[in-house]
């Protein structure tokens, strides 16, 4: 299995594809998705940075339902002020995975 994919209901789901879709939303500035595996099934958790304080999880879920198949819709969405980054600006998904376990 590829490192940046997770198995959701028997389908390989790539968080990058979900990020690309979500970044089309006019109120979302940055997004990062990680695959989470629980028991035999997985899901995608999405971390979002938005400048609009009125944007909520339901708005993002609704936007995802408009352009993604049901297995690709993130199960959890977390709004953050920042995302962990390397010195060159790449998002540290490893750190996001570690943070969500705490």
N, C-alpha and C positions, 0 to 999 in steps of 0.2 A: 504494500500500500504506500502511496505517496505520503510524504511527511506532512504536507499542508492540505490534507483532505481528511474527512471523517465519514464514516459509514452511517447514513441516516435512512432507516427503513429499506435497507438493501441497496441504496444508491450512494455513489461517491459524491460528496458535496465538498466543493472548494470554497473556503471562506473568502478568497480573493474575488470570486465571481459575485458574491453577496456584497462585498465592499464596493465593487465597481458600480453596482446598481444603486446602493444607498447613497453614494456620493453624488448622484444626479439630483438628489433632493436639494432644493435651494437653501434650506436652513441648516444643512449638515456640512460642516467644514472639514472634518476628518473622521475616519472610521477605521476600525480594525476588528477583524473577526478571528475567533479561534475555534477549533473543533474540540468538543468535549465528548468523551466516551464514558457512558454509564452502563455497566453490565454489558449487555450485548448490543445496545443501540447507542447512537450518538446524536448530538445536536450542535448547532453553532450558537455561540454567545458573541454578541456584538457590542463593541465599545464605541461610543459616539461622542464627538465634540461638536457642540452647536452654539452659535451666538444668539439664538432665539430662546429666551427663557420660557416661552410658552410651548415650545415643542416638547411633547411627552412621548412615552413609549407607544401609546395607541396610535399616534400619528405615524410613527416609524413603522409599526406593524402594518398599518393600512397601506402605506407606500410600498412595503415589501410584497404584500398580497397582490398589488397591481402588476408587478413585473416578474415575480419569481414563482416557481412551482412550489407546491405546499411543502415538500421535503427540504427546500432551501430557505424557508422562512426561519429566521433566528428564533430560538425559544426564549432567550433572555437578552435584554438590552440594558446596558448600563451607561448612563451619561457621566462624563468626566470632564474636568477642566483641562487636563493634559493627558498625553499618552507617553509612556516611557520610550525614549529614543536613544540610539547610539550617537557617537560623536559626529557622524556624517548625516544624521537625520532619519535613519531607518527605524521604523517602529519595532520595539523589542517584544515580539509576541511571547517569547519565553518568559519575560517578566510578567506579562498579563496573565499567563497560565499560573504562574507562581502566586500572584496577588489574589487571584480568585479562590485559591485553596485556603487562604488564611481566614 
